[in-house]
Amino acid sequence: MRRIIIIGTALAALGVAGAAFAASNFNNYAGSKLAFSKGAGSKAKPVALSMVETLKAGAPAGDRAAPLTHIKITIYGVKLDVGKLPVCTDSLIEKNKTAPTGGCPKGSLIGNGRVHSLLGPSTTPAQAAGTACNPYLNVFSGGPKKQVFYFFTKSATDCGGLTTGATAPYDGHISYSGANAVINVPLPPDISTKVANQPGLYGSLIAENLTFPKKAGGKVYMAGVGCKSGKRAWSIKYTATRYNNGGTETQTVKGSSKC
């Protein structure tokens, strides 16, 4: 897809600037949270749940956050794809890259929202070197073990000139550990450390707000099957790559929602 020339120009102009910055660029994920509709449910009598996912990443003053490469979400007492929704796949989206829904079957869309971020060179974390990128994100059911994510834009000004199809779909992997549902989402270079397949272009999250309604296409996607002491515990584990080859950092945010 068409990519705005100013991004490449900015990378070239700022490519040497990073030497003045320290290798560490620790993120701050305060404010990240998961919120659920009320209802505990049980294995015998599950209840439909909605969820609002808020992800936030901050950095030292004047800097962009280090780009995320992995997000792991753990939720107590839920089952996913209980309604056996229609399945979307990466390959299906790749055949319909200019469409926000990627040609995915009706009823497979389980959540969506907007992402606010900055794009900029890997050589410097400075906010001044960043370009605003505020695309929309659709999340589709990929079956009982997968979720499929796809970014889209409504105009060329949403994300520095990048338009729908500039980045590829990517997957989240669902598993269960005891009473917990676990969603592992590896973030590919295409949206983290080599955005839109452009070498040296980092994507730095500011905030992501996604809403997952109780039903998708008339079917329940997420069901509550139990709570502990009246609360649904959750955690969000972030892994990021620091600037200037400063290695990786991992942080976890934990909380709970009343059932």
C-alpha positions in Angstrom: 0.0 0.0 0.0 1.0 3.6 -0.4 3.4 4.8 2.2 4.0 8.5 2.9 7.5 9.7 1.9 8.0 11.9 4.9 8.5 8.8 7.1 11.5 7.6 5.0 12.8 11.2 4.9 12.6 11.5 8.6 14.4 8.3 9.2 17.3 9.4 6.9 17.5 12.8 8.6 17.5 11.4 12.1 19.5 8.3 11.6 22.6 9.6 13.3 20.8 11.4 16.2 20.4 8.3 18.4 24.1 8.2 19.5 23.4 10.8 22.1 20.7 8.7 23.9 21.2 6.1 26.5 20.5 2.4 25.6 17.8 2.0 28.3 14.3 3.3 27.6 12.2 1.7 30.3 8.4 1.7 29.6 5.8 2.5 32.2 2.5 0.6 31.8 0.5 2.2 34.6 -3.1 2.6 33.6 -3.3 -0.7 31.7 -6.3 -2.7 32.8 -9.0 -5.2 31.8 -12.7 -4.5 32.8 -15.4 -7.1 32.6 -19.2 -7.1 32.8 -20.7 -8.5 36.0 -21.3 -12.2 36.4 -19.3 -15.1 37.8 -20.8 -18.0 36.0 -19.8 -21.7 36.4 -18.9 -24.6 34.2 -22.4 -25.8 34.5 -24.0 -22.4 33.9 -21.6 -20.0 32.1 -22.5 -16.4 31.6 -21.8 -14.2 28.7 -19.1 -11.5 29.3 -18.0 -8.3 27.7 -14.5 -6.9 28.1 -12.8 -3.6 27.7 -9.1 -3.8 27.2 -7.0 -0.7 27.9 -3.2 -0.9 27.2 -0.9 2.0 28.0 2.8 2.5 27.6 4.7 5.5 28.8 8.4 6.5 28.6 10.8 8.9 30.2 9.9 12.5 29.6 10.5 13.5 26.0 10.9 9.9 24.8 8.8 7.4 22.9 8.0 4.1 24.5 10.2 1.2 23.6 8.4 -0.9 20.9 6.4 -3.9 22.2 7.3 -7.4 20.8 5.0 -9.6 23.0 1.8 -9.2 25.1 0.6 -12.0 27.3 -2.9 -11.7 28.9 -4.1 -14.1 31.6 -7.7 -14.1 32.8 -9.2 -16.1 35.6 -12.4 -18.1 35.1 -13.2 -17.5 31.4 -13.6 -19.7 28.3 -13.2 -18.3 24.8 -15.0 -19.1 21.5 -17.8 -20.8 23.5 -20.3 -20.1 20.6 -18.0 -21.6 18.0 -18.0 -18.5 15.9 -17.1 -18.3 12.2 -13.4 -18.5 11.7 -11.1 -15.8 10.1 -7.6 -16.5 9.0 -4.5 -14.6 8.0 -4.5 -16.0 4.5 -8.1 -14.8 4.0 -7.2 -11.3 5.1 -4.2 -11.3 2.8 -6.5 -11.9 -0.1 -8.6 -8.8 0.8 -6.0 -6.5 2.3 -7.7 -3.2 1.4 -10.8 -4.1 3.4 -10.9 -3.2 7.1 -12.6 -6.6 7.8 -10.3 -8.4 5.4 -13.1 -10.4 3.9 -13.5 -12.3 7.2 -16.9 -14.1 7.5 -19.8 -12.3 9.1 -19.9 -13.0 12.8 -16.2 -13.5 13.2 -15.4 -10.0 14.5 -15.1 -10.2 18.3 -13.7 -6.8 19.2 -12.3 -3.6 17.9 -11.1 -0.1 18.9 -8.4 2.4 18.3 -4.6 2.5 18.9 -2.6 5.6 19.5 1.1 5.5 18.8 4.2 7.1 17.4 6.4 5.9 14.5 10.0 6.9 14.5 13.6 5.8 13.9 15.2 2.9 15.9 18.2 5.1 16.5 16.5 7.6 18.8 13.6 7.4 21.3 13.0 11.2 21.1 9.3 12.1 20.8 10.4 14.9 18.5 11.5 12.3 16.0 8.1 10.6 16.0 5.2 10.7 13.6 1.6 10.2 14.9 0.0 6.9 14.0 -3.5 6.3 15.2 -5.0 3.3 13.3 -8.0 1.2 14.2 -7.7 -2.5 15.1 -10.1 -5.3 14.4 -9.9 -8.6 16.3 -11.4 -11.7 14.8 -12.1 -15.2 16.1 -9.6 -17.7 14.6 -11.2 -20.7 16.3 -10.8 -22.1 19.8 -7.0 -21.6 19.9 -6.5 -18.4 18.0 -7.4 -14.7 17.6 -6.6 -12.7 14.5 -5.6 -9.0 14.6 -5.7 -6.6 11.7 -5.0 -2.8 11.6 -6.9 -0.5 9.3 -7.1 3.2 8.7 -10.0 5.4 7.6 -7.8 8.1 6.0 -4.2 8.6 4.9 -3.8 11.0 7.8 -4.6 8.4 10.5 -1.1 6.8 10.5 1.6 8.9 8.8 0.3 8.0 5.3 0.0 4.3 5.9 -3.3 2.9 4.7 -5.2 -0.4 5.2 -3.1 -3.3 4.1 0.3 -1.6 4.8 0.8 -4.1 7.7 -0.1 -7.8 7.7 -2.5 -9.6 10.0 -1.1 -11.3 13.1 -2.2 -13.9 15.6 -2.9 -14.3 19.3 -2.6 -17.9 20.6 -5.2 -19.1 23.2 -4.4 -21.7 25.8 -5.5 -22.6 29.4 -3.6 -23.0 32.6 -5.7 -24.3 35.4 -8.7 -21.9 35.7 -7.0 -19.3 33.6 -7.3 -18.4 30.0 -4.0 -17.3 28.5 -3.7 -15.2 25.3 -0.1 -14.9 23.9 0.3 -12.3 21.3 3.7 -12.1 19.6 3.9 -8.7 17.9 5.7 -9.2 14.5 8.4 -6.8 13.3 5.8 -5.6 10.7 4.0 -3.6 13.5 6.8 -3.2 16.1 10.5 -3.0 15.0 10.1 -2.9 11.2 6.7 -1.2 10.8 5.1 -1.7 7.3 8.3 -3.7 6.5 10.4 -0.5 6.6 13.8 -1.2 8.2 14.6 1.0 11.2 11.0 2.1 11.8 9.8 1.5 15.3 6.2 1.6 16.5 5.8 3.0 20.0 2.5 2.4 21.8 0.7 5.3 23.7 -2.6 3.7 24.3 -4.9 0.9 22.9 -8.6 0.7 23.8 -10.5 -2.3 22.5 -14.1 -3.3 23.3 -15.2 -7.0 23.2 -19.0 -7.1 23.3 -21.0 -10.0 24.9 -22.0 -11.4 21.6 -20.5 -11.4 18.1 -23.0 -12.1 15.3 -25.5 -13.3 17.9 -23.2 -15.8 19.5 -21.3 -15.6 22.8 -17.5 -15.4 22.5 -16.3 -15.0 26.1 -18.0 -16.8 28.9 -17.5 -16.5 32.7 -17.1 -20.0 34.3 -16.1 -19.0 37.8 -14.7 -16.3 40.0 -12.4 -16.4 43.1 -13.5 -14.5 46.2 -15.9 -12.4 44.1 -13.2 -11.2 41.7 -11.9 -12.0 38.3 -8.1 -11.7 38.4 -6.1 -10.7 35.4 -2.6 -9.9 34.4 -0.9 -8.3 31.3 2.7 -9.1 30.7 4.6 -6.8 28.3 7.9 -7.4 26.5 9.6 -4.6 24.7 12.8 -4.0 22.8 14.9 -1.0 23.9 16.5 1.5 21.6 20.1 1.4 20.6 20.4 -2.3 21.0 19.7 -2.0 24.7 18.2 -5.5 25.1 14.7 -6.3 26.2 12.5 -5.4 29.1 9.6 -7.3 30.7 6.9 -5.9 33.0 3.6 -7.2 34.3 0.5 -5.3 35.4 -2.0 -7.2 37.6 -5.5 -6.4 38.8 -9.0 -7.8 39.2 -12.6 -7.0 38.3 -15.6 -7.6 40.5 -17.8 -10.5 39.5 
